[in-house]
Amino acid sequence: MRKSKPVIKYRRKKQGKTSYKKRLNMLKSGLPRLVIRISSNEILVQCIEYFPDGDRVVFACHSKQLQKLGWKAHRTNAPAAYLIGYLCGKKVKEQKKKLIFDTNKSNITKGSNVYAALKGVLDAGLDVIHSEEIFPKLDRISGKHIEEYANKIKGTDAYNKQFSSYIKNGFSPEDIQKHFEEIKQKIDSKA
């Protein structure tokens, strides 16, 4: 008979993945959690509720859903983060009104794309406890910084290298603010 390995209590704490003290405080609130995770190529926004037998994802939006709406730019920049948060907020708005923001043990920088996604969720009408100074500037959310940089290096090899995925999709990065507004209007019309 094989001996099974003993289960290490608080394994996720030992690995640095979960702060159980912070998690307990969130669970005591009784509110569903808003979780935003960003990898190098994707953004995931989830609404998660606690149940004694395990957490359940009530709703999730993935950055690939932006492509289905016609998004041609990169899926993890600030405008994409805002739009995926906005899309999730519009869809969850019917079910939940108040959420608590769960950053887990992530060190998130003020003005980052995570906060751009949170701004999208808030603009869609959901109530999430937050501080106003954490959000990126509106110019950054709309993609103005991308337009300015694209105009600055246009005609160089750096332009073709930096915006190769945009060019492959037949999209000009100089039009990102206009494209951002078009996708936002599509989200509004579908919600």
C-alpha positions as CSV (number, residue, x, y, z in Angstrom):
1,M,0.0,0.0,0.0
2,R,1.4,3.4,-1.0
3,K,1.6,6.1,1.5
4,S,0.1,9.4,0.4
5,K,1.9,12.6,0.9
6,P,0.7,14.7,3.8
7,V,-1.3,17.8,3.0
8,I,0.6,20.9,3.9
9,K,-1.7,23.3,5.7
10,Y,-1.8,26.7,4.1
11,R,0.3,25.5,1.1
12,R,-0.8,28.6,-1.0
13,K,0.4,30.9,1.8
14,K,3.8,29.2,1.9
15,Q,4.1,29.6,-1.9
16,G,3.3,33.3,-1.5
17,K,0.0,33.0,-3.6
18,T,-2.6,33.7,-1.0
19,S,-2.9,36.0,2.0
20,Y,-5.5,34.2,4.2
21,K,-5.9,37.2,6.5
22,K,-6.8,39.5,3.6
23,R,-9.1,36.8,2.1
24,L,-10.9,36.3,5.4
25,N,-11.6,40.0,5.6
26,M,-13.0,40.0,2.1
27,L,-15.2,37.0,2.8
28,K,-16.5,38.6,6.0
29,S,-17.9,41.5,3.8
30,G,-20.3,39.0,2.2
31,L,-19.7,40.8,-1.2
32,P,-18.8,39.1,-4.4
33,R,-15.1,39.7,-5.4
34,L,-14.0,41.4,-8.6
35,V,-10.7,39.8,-9.8
36,I,-8.6,41.2,-12.6
37,R,-5.7,39.3,-13.9
38,I,-3.4,40.4,-16.7
39,S,-0.8,38.1,-18.5
40,S,1.4,39.1,-21.4
41,N,-1.3,38.4,-24.0
42,E,-4.6,38.3,-22.2
43,I,-6.8,40.1,-19.6
44,L,-9.3,38.3,-17.5
45,V,-12.0,40.0,-15.4
46,Q,-14.1,37.8,-13.1
47,C,-16.9,38.2,-10.6
48,I,-16.4,35.4,-8.0
49,E,-18.6,34.4,-5.1
50,Y,-17.7,32.4,-2.0
51,F,-19.4,29.2,-1.3
52,P,-18.4,26.8,1.5
53,D,-17.6,24.0,-1.0
54,G,-15.5,26.3,-3.0
55,D,-15.5,29.7,-4.8
56,R,-17.6,30.0,-8.0
57,V,-17.1,32.3,-10.9
58,V,-20.4,34.0,-11.5
59,F,-19.2,35.9,-14.6
60,A,-16.0,36.3,-16.6
61,C,-14.9,38.4,-19.5
62,H,-11.8,37.6,-21.5
63,S,-9.9,39.9,-23.8
64,K,-10.6,37.6,-26.7
65,Q,-14.2,38.8,-26.5
66,L,-12.9,42.2,-27.7
67,Q,-11.6,40.6,-30.9
68,K,-15.1,39.3,-31.5
69,L,-16.3,42.9,-31.3
70,G,-13.7,44.0,-33.8
71,W,-10.8,45.1,-31.6
72,K,-7.6,45.1,-33.8
73,A,-5.0,46.5,-31.4
74,H,-3.1,44.6,-28.8
75,R,-5.2,42.9,-26.1
76,T,-3.3,44.0,-23.0
77,N,-2.7,47.7,-23.5
78,A,-4.6,50.3,-21.4
79,P,-7.4,50.9,-23.9
80,A,-8.1,47.1,-24.1
81,A,-8.0,46.8,-20.4
82,Y,-10.5,49.5,-20.0
83,L,-12.8,48.1,-22.7
84,I,-12.7,44.5,-21.2
85,G,-13.6,46.0,-17.8
86,Y,-16.4,48.0,-19.4
87,L,-17.7,45.0,-21.2
88,C,-17.7,42.9,-18.0
89,G,-19.3,45.7,-16.0
90,K,-22.1,46.0,-18.6
91,K,-22.8,42.3,-18.5
92,V,-22.6,41.9,-14.8
93,K,-24.6,45.0,-14.1
94,E,-27.9,43.1,-14.3
95,Q,-26.8,40.6,-11.6
96,K,-24.6,42.4,-9.1
97,K,-24.4,46.0,-8.0
98,K,-21.7,46.0,-5.3
99,L,-18.4,44.2,-5.5
100,I,-15.1,44.2,-3.5
101,F,-11.8,44.4,-5.5
102,D,-9.5,41.5,-4.9
103,T,-5.9,42.1,-5.8
104,N,-4.7,39.0,-3.9
105,K,-1.0,39.4,-3.2
106,S,-0.2,41.3,-6.4
107,N,1.8,44.5,-6.2
108,I,-0.1,46.7,-8.5
109,T,1.3,50.0,-9.6
110,K,-0.9,53.1,-9.5
111,G,-2.1,53.9,-13.0
112,S,-1.5,50.4,-14.3
113,N,-3.7,48.4,-16.7
114,V,-5.4,46.6,-13.9
115,Y,-6.7,50.0,-12.7
116,A,-7.7,50.8,-16.3
117,A,-9.9,47.7,-16.3
118,L,-11.3,48.7,-12.9
119,K,-12.1,52.1,-14.3
120,G,-14.1,50.4,-17.1
121,V,-16.0,48.3,-14.6
122,L,-16.9,51.4,-12.6
123,D,-17.9,53.4,-15.7
124,A,-20.3,50.5,-16.7
125,G,-22.2,51.2,-13.5
126,L,-20.9,48.7,-10.9
127,D,-20.0,49.8,-7.4
128,V,-16.5,48.8,-6.3
129,I,-14.7,50.3,-3.3
130,H,-11.7,52.2,-4.7
131,S,-9.6,55.4,-4.5
132,E,-9.8,58.0,-7.3
133,E,-6.0,58.6,-7.5
134,I,-5.2,55.0,-8.6
135,F,-6.6,55.3,-12.1
136,P,-4.5,56.1,-15.2
137,K,-5.2,59.4,-16.9
138,L,-8.0,59.5,-19.5
139,D,-5.6,60.2,-22.3
140,R,-3.8,56.9,-21.5
141,I,-7.1,55.0,-21.2
142,S,-8.2,56.2,-24.7
143,G,-4.8,55.4,-26.3
144,K,-3.6,58.9,-26.9
145,H,-0.1,57.9,-25.7
146,I,0.0,55.1,-28.3
147,E,-1.1,57.5,-31.1
148,E,1.6,60.0,-30.1
149,Y,4.3,57.4,-30.0
150,A,3.2,55.9,-33.4
151,N,3.3,59.4,-35.0
152,K,6.7,60.0,-33.5
153,I,8.4,56.9,-34.9
154,K,6.4,56.5,-38.1
155,G,8.5,55.7,-41.1
156,T,11.3,54.0,-39.1
157,D,12.1,50.3,-38.6
158,A,11.2,50.7,-35.0
159,Y,7.6,51.5,-36.1
160,N,7.3,48.3,-38.1
161,K,8.8,46.3,-35.3
162,Q,6.7,47.9,-32.4
163,F,3.4,47.8,-34.3
164,S,3.8,44.6,-36.3
165,S,0.7,43.0,-34.8
166,Y,-1.3,46.1,-35.6
167,I,0.0,46.2,-39.2
168,K,-0.7,42.4,-39.6
169,N,-4.4,43.1,-38.5
170,G,-4.6,45.9,-41.1
171,F,-4.9,48.5,-38.4
172,S,-3.1,51.8,-38.1
173,P,-2.0,52.7,-34.5
174,E,-2.5,56.4,-35.3
175,D,-6.3,55.7,-35.2
176,I,-6.5,53.9,-31.9
177,Q,-8.5,56.6,-30.1
178,K,-11.2,56.5,-32.8
179,H,-11.1,52.7,-32.8
180,F,-11.5,52.8,-28.9
181,E,-14.6,54.9,-29.2
182,E,-16.1,52.6,-31.9
183,I,-15.7,49.5,-29.7
184,K,-17.1,51.3,-26.7
185,Q,-20.2,52.2,-28.7
186,K,-20.5,48.6,-29.8
187,I,-20.4,47.5,-26.2
188,D,-23.1,50.1,-25.3
189,S,-25.3,49.0,-28.1
190,K,-25.1,45.3,-27.1
191,A,-25.7,45.9,-23.4
